Amino acid sequence: MTTEFPEPSTGFADLHGSTALVTGAGSGIGFACAKRLAAAGCLVHVLDHDERAATAAANKIDGRTHVLDLREESGITRLPTEVDILVNNAGIQHVAPIQDFPTDVFTQIQRVMVTAPFLLMRHCLPHMHERGWGRIVNISSVHGVRASAGKSAYVAAKHALEGLSKVAALEGGPHGVTSNCVDPGYVRTPLLEGQLTAQARENGIPEHEVADRVFLRHSAIKRLIEPDEVATVVGWLCGPGSDYLTGASIPIDGAWTAR
């Protein structure tokens, strides 16, 4: 099968011989990360709840397909344990005021975005410790350090993921394992494009106005972030130049959090 991913750029880490597991890798940020790591030489396990998306993504990068709903904890034990790089990316969203927020949806969001990363860390860390090297990269969000009305579950989950990542950094340091969060603002993903369309329809305004008024009002750079820009940071965190960077939250937010 002919691979479709690009060659690593000059100076990018050589990760041949390493294995990565990326959640939510069927599209968006997850697929961009999977593609970037594959280009560096990783064997990538592509995990997504959407079988068609996961299979298509894995085929493009010569990866391995895993179909799993991360709300179901038992499935995690069937995943490979020999993972050197874990990218916790999968996420879901629901917007409503706290008093109207469905309890079951709140719980599901915590399962996908907090409990699943914890279980995946527990699943993969023994191999990383044995090897004496590992990378945990948690795709958090500007909402891991800032709040927005209507997003109680998402904000709570991202704040929890930030804390979990820091604990993993403290425990992993003696074993050569780093753990960091990448905190993007609004990224051009299918999830975000769905929000753009819904808000444009509800407010009777064009989608580009929704982006300017809602998503980009805090950013000094007035455009959406591209998934490949997030993946570039993830790739760097997995390379040798980042060995001493751990327990950090790296903003990719156009100076949103500089305010």
C-alpha positions in Angstrom: 0.0 0.0 0.0 1.3 3.5 -0.9 1.6 5.8 2.0 0.1 9.3 1.7 1.8 11.1 4.6 4.6 13.6 4.0 8.3 13.1 4.9 9.4 14.6 8.2 10.6 18.2 7.9 14.2 19.1 8.5 15.1 18.9 12.2 12.0 16.9 13.1 12.5 14.1 15.5 13.3 10.6 14.2 10.9 8.3 16.0 11.5 5.1 14.0 11.1 2.1 16.3 8.6 3.9 18.5 4.9 3.2 18.8 2.2 5.8 19.4 -1.5 5.6 20.4 -3.7 8.5 19.5 -7.3 8.8 20.6 -9.9 10.5 18.5 -7.6 10.0 15.6 -10.2 9.5 12.9 -10.2 13.3 12.0 -9.3 16.7 13.1 -6.5 17.2 15.6 -6.2 13.5 16.3 -5.6 12.6 12.7 -3.1 15.5 12.3 -1.2 14.2 15.3 -1.3 10.6 14.0 -0.1 11.7 10.5 2.8 13.8 12.1 4.0 10.9 14.3 3.8 8.4 11.4 5.8 10.8 9.2 8.5 10.7 11.9 8.7 6.9 11.8 6.2 5.8 14.5 3.9 2.9 14.2 0.6 4.6 15.1 -2.4 3.0 16.7 -5.4 5.0 15.4 -8.2 4.9 17.9 -11.7 6.3 17.2 -15.3 5.5 18.0 -16.1 5.9 14.3 -15.0 2.7 12.5 -15.1 4.2 9.0 -13.1 7.2 10.0 -10.6 5.2 12.0 -10.0 2.7 9.2 -9.6 5.5 6.6 -7.1 7.4 8.8 -5.1 4.3 9.6 -4.9 3.3 5.9 -3.5 6.7 5.0 -0.6 6.4 7.4 0.0 2.6 7.5 -1.3 2.6 11.0 -3.4 0.1 13.1 -7.1 0.6 13.5 -8.8 0.4 16.9 -12.5 1.1 17.2 -13.6 2.0 20.8 -16.1 4.1 22.6 -14.0 5.5 25.4 -17.1 5.8 27.6 -16.8 2.0 27.9 -13.9 1.4 30.3 -13.5 -2.3 29.7 -12.4 -1.8 26.1 -9.2 -0.1 27.1 -7.7 -3.3 28.5 -7.8 -4.8 25.0 -5.5 -2.1 23.6 -1.8 -2.7 23.0 0.4 -2.0 26.1 3.6 -1.5 24.2 3.0 2.2 23.6 5.9 4.7 23.8 3.8 7.8 23.0 0.3 8.4 24.2 -1.7 11.3 22.8 -5.0 11.8 24.7 -7.1 13.8 22.2 -10.6 12.4 22.1 -13.3 14.8 23.3 -17.0 15.6 23.2 -18.9 18.8 23.8 -22.3 19.9 25.0 -23.4 23.5 25.7 -26.0 24.4 28.2 -26.3 26.4 31.4 -25.5 24.5 34.6 -29.1 24.3 35.7 -30.2 22.8 32.4 -27.1 20.6 31.8 -28.1 16.9 31.7 -26.4 14.9 34.4 -25.8 11.9 32.2 -24.1 14.0 29.5 -21.9 15.7 32.2 -20.8 12.2 33.4 -20.1 11.0 29.8 -17.9 13.9 29.1 -15.9 13.2 32.2 -15.5 9.6 31.2 -14.2 10.4 27.8 -12.0 13.3 28.7 -10.7 12.5 32.2 -11.3 8.8 33.2 -10.2 7.4 29.8 -6.9 9.4 29.8 -6.3 8.1 33.3 -7.0 4.5 32.3 -4.8 4.8 29.2 -2.0 6.2 31.2 -2.3 3.3 33.7 -2.4 0.9 30.8 0.7 2.3 29.0 3.0 3.5 31.7 4.4 0.2 32.8 5.9 -0.3 29.3 7.3 3.3 29.3 8.9 2.8 32.7 10.4 -0.4 31.6 11.9 1.2 28.5 13.0 4.2 30.4 11.4 6.6 27.9 7.9 7.8 27.2 5.8 10.7 26.1 2.3 11.5 27.3 0.7 14.4 25.4 -2.7 15.5 26.5 -4.7 17.7 24.1 -6.3 20.0 26.5 -7.6 23.4 25.6 -7.6 27.1 26.5 -10.6 25.9 28.5 -8.1 24.0 30.7 -7.1 27.3 32.1 -10.0 29.6 31.3 -13.8 29.2 31.6 -16.7 29.9 29.2 -20.4 30.1 30.1 -22.4 27.1 29.1 -19.4 24.7 29.0 -19.4 23.4 32.6 -18.6 19.8 31.7 -16.0 20.6 29.1 -14.2 23.1 31.3 -14.3 20.9 34.3 -12.9 18.0 32.3 -10.1 20.0 30.7 -9.1 21.5 34.1 -9.1 17.9 35.5 -6.9 16.7 32.6 -4.4 19.5 33.3 -4.1 18.3 36.9 -3.8 14.7 35.9 -1.1 15.6 33.4 1.0 17.3 36.1 0.7 14.3 38.5 1.9 12.0 35.6 4.8 14.4 35.1 5.9 14.2 38.7 5.6 10.4 38.8 7.1 9.9 35.3 10.2 12.0 35.7 12.4 9.4 37.4 11.5 7.0 34.6 12.2 9.2 31.6 8.6 9.8 30.9 7.3 13.3 30.3 3.7 14.5 30.5 2.5 17.8 29.0 -0.7 19.5 27.9 -1.2 21.3 24.6 -3.8 24.1 25.0 -5.2 25.3 21.7 -7.9 27.9 21.2 -10.5 27.2 18.6 -9.2 24.7 16.0 -10.8 24.1 12.6 -12.2 20.7 13.2 -15.5 18.9 12.3 -16.7 19.6 15.9 -16.0 23.3 15.7 -17.5 23.6 12.2 -20.7 22.0 13.5 -20.8 24.7 16.2 -20.2 27.4 13.6 -23.1 26.2 11.5 -25.5 25.8 14.5 -24.7 29.3 15.9 -25.0 30.9 12.5 -28.4 29.4 12.0 -29.6 30.3 15.5 -28.4 33.9 15.3 -29.2 34.5 11.6 -25.7 35.6 10.7 -23.0 34.2 8.4 -20.5 31.7 9.8 -17.6 34.0 9.4 -19.3 36.5 11.7 -19.8 33.8 14.3 -16.1 33.1 14.2 -15.2 36.7 14.6 -17.8 37.6 17.3 -17.6 34.4 19.4 -14.6 32.2 18.7 -11.9 34.8 18.0 -12.9 37.7 20.1 -10.2 36.9 22.8 -7.5 36.1 20.3 -5.0 38.5 19.0 -4.6 36.4 15.8 -7.9 36.6 14.0 -8.1 33.2 12.4 -8.9 29.6 13.4 -6.0 27.3 14.3 -5.3 24.5 11.8 -5.0 21.0 13.2 -1.5 20.6 11.7 -0.3 23.6 13.8 -1.3 21.6 17.0 0.3 18.5 15.6 3.6 20.3 15.0 3.8 21.1 18.8 2.9 17.5 19.7 5.6 16.2 17.4 8.1 18.5 19.0 7.2 17.4 22.5 8.0 13.8 21.4 11.5 14.7 20.2 14.8 15.0 22.0 14.8 18.8 22.4 11.9 18.5 24.9 13.4 16.0 27.3 13.3 18.5 30.2 9.9 19.9 29.5 7.3 18.2 31.6 4.3 19.2 33.7 3.7 22.1 31.4 0.7 23.6 29.6 1.6 25.0 26.2 -0.8 27.6 24.8 -1.6 27.7 21.1 -4.2 30.4 21.5 -3.2 33.6 19.7 -2.5 35.3 23.0 -5.9 34.6 24.5 -4.4 33.6 27.8 -2.0 36.6 27.7 -4.9 38.9 28.7 
